[in-house]
């Protein structure tokens, strides 16, 4: 019986695919900030690696000039999603609401989107891939939810239609 339980634990831990694991030696130069300045807005965003080895996405949302968002994007070689059903985010937010987005092809104009709330404490947020809906520029598209075999870009976005400072600490991002 003990052997069976150990085997179950081992096999369940092997069914993960790491998208990004932040640590003190992480190279974060492929993470890119995109703010509403691309449309004339005045929001800000920065991304860095903390001394403790966490990714830190922070800034200020401004509604000036029809602005209102800041995002953090990461493109990577395609990761197969066929044997996974969800994305697991280990993070610490500031009590605000964020969007998490994935793209099956980084050149697609739309993303698959979900929204999650942060508590101000470390959290493990599980996002079922099948529940992520297609959207573009704040509009839900009339297409099926995520059902692709791959992803090659992820994004965190804050845009709660109000002026606010924000800070999101990232630890580990996986497919499970």
C-alpha positions in Angstrom: 0.0 0.0 0.0 2.8 2.4 0.9 4.5 1.7 -2.5 1.2 2.5 -4.3 0.7 5.8 -2.5 4.3 6.8 -3.2 3.8 5.9 -6.9 0.6 8.0 -7.0 2.4 11.0 -5.5 5.4 10.6 -7.9 3.2 10.3 -11.0 1.0 13.2 -10.0 4.1 15.4 -9.5 5.4 14.4 -12.9 2.3 15.8 -14.7 3.5 19.4 -14.5 5.0 21.6 -17.2 6.8 24.6 -15.9 6.1 27.8 -17.9 8.5 29.9 -15.7 10.0 29.3 -12.2 11.2 32.6 -10.7 14.4 32.4 -8.5 17.4 34.5 -7.7 19.1 33.4 -11.0 16.2 33.8 -13.3 16.7 35.6 -16.6 13.7 38.0 -17.0 14.9 39.9 -20.0 12.2 38.2 -22.2 9.4 39.6 -20.1 8.0 42.7 -21.7 5.8 45.6 -20.4 3.1 47.0 -22.6 1.1 49.9 -21.3 -1.7 52.0 -22.6 0.8 54.5 -24.0 0.5 52.6 -27.2 -2.9 54.3 -27.5 -2.0 57.6 -25.9 -2.6 56.6 -22.2 -0.4 57.5 -19.3 -0.3 54.3 -17.2 3.1 52.9 -16.1 4.5 49.4 -15.4 7.8 48.0 -14.5 9.1 44.4 -14.1 12.2 43.2 -12.2 13.5 40.3 -10.3 13.4 41.0 -6.5 16.4 40.2 -4.3 14.4 37.2 -3.0 14.0 35.8 -6.5 10.4 36.8 -7.3 9.2 38.6 -10.4 7.8 42.0 -9.5 5.2 43.6 -11.8 4.2 47.0 -10.5 3.1 50.5 -11.6 0.2 52.9 -11.7 -2.9 52.9 -13.8 -4.0 56.3 -15.2 -7.3 57.0 -16.9 -5.9 60.1 -18.7 -6.1 60.2 -22.5 -8.4 57.2 -22.5 -5.8 55.0 -20.8 -6.3 52.4 -18.2 -4.1 49.3 -18.4 -0.7 47.9 -17.8 0.4 44.5 -18.9 3.3 42.0 -18.6 4.0 39.6 -21.5 6.2 36.6 -21.9 6.7 34.8 -25.2 8.4 31.3 -25.2 8.8 28.3 -27.5 5.5 26.5 -27.8 4.5 24.3 -24.8 2.2 21.4 -25.5 -1.0 21.6 -23.5 -2.7 18.4 -24.6 -2.1 16.5 -21.3 -2.8 19.5 -19.1 -6.1 20.9 -18.0 -5.2 24.1 -16.1 -2.6 26.7 -15.4 -1.4 27.1 -11.8 -0.1 30.5 -10.7 1.8 30.9 -7.5 1.8 34.6 -6.7 1.2 37.4 -4.2 -1.1 40.3 -5.2 -2.2 43.4 -3.6 -5.9 42.6 -3.2 -6.8 43.8 -6.7 -8.2 42.0 -9.7 -6.0 41.0 -12.7 -6.4 39.2 -16.0 -4.4 36.2 -17.0 -4.2 35.7 -20.8 -2.7 33.0 -23.0 -2.0 32.9 -26.7 -1.7 29.8 -28.8 0.3 31.7 -31.4 2.0 35.0 -30.3 1.0 36.5 -33.7 -2.7 36.1 -33.0 -4.5 39.4 -32.5 -6.7 37.9 -29.7 -5.9 36.1 -26.4 -7.8 33.6 -24.2 -8.7 35.4 -21.0 -9.7 34.8 -17.4 -9.9 37.1 -14.4 -8.6 36.4 -10.9 -8.6 38.3 -7.6 -5.7 38.6 -5.3 -5.8 38.5 -1.5 -2.7 40.3 -0.4 -1.2 36.9 0.7 0.6 34.2 -1.3 -1.9 32.2 -3.3 -2.0 29.3 -5.7 -4.5 30.1 -8.3 -5.7 27.3 -10.6 -7.2 28.4 -13.9 -9.0 25.7 -16.1 -7.8 26.2 -19.7 -11.2 25.3 -21.0 -12.8 28.2 -19.2 -10.5 30.8 -20.8 -12.6 32.8 -23.3 -11.3 34.6 -26.5 -11.1 38.3 -26.3 -9.6 41.4 -28.0 -9.4 44.9 -26.6 -11.9 44.4 -23.9 -14.5 42.5 -26.1 -15.4 38.9 -25.8 -15.2 37.3 -29.3 -17.8 34.9 -30.7 -15.5 31.9 -30.8 -15.0 28.8 -28.7 -13.1 28.9 -25.4 -9.5 27.6 -25.3 -9.1 24.2 -26.8 -5.6 24.4 -28.4 -2.8 21.9 -28.1 -0.2 24.6 -27.5 0.5 28.0 -25.9 3.4 30.3 -26.7 2.6 33.5 -24.8 1.2 34.5 -21.4 0.2 37.8 -20.1 -0.8 39.5 -16.8 -2.9 42.6 -17.2 -4.5 45.1 -14.8 -7.2 47.4 -16.1 -10.0 47.8 -13.5 -11.3 51.1 -15.0 -10.0 53.2 -12.1 -6.7 54.9 -11.2 -4.7 52.8 -8.8 -1.2 51.7 -7.9 -0.6 47.9 -8.3 2.0 45.3 -7.4 2.0 41.6 -8.3 4.8 39.2 -7.1 5.3 36.1 -9.3 6.8 32.8 -8.0 6.0 29.9 -10.2 3.8 29.4 -13.4 2.9 25.8 -14.4 0.6 23.7 -16.5 -1.1 20.9 -14.5 
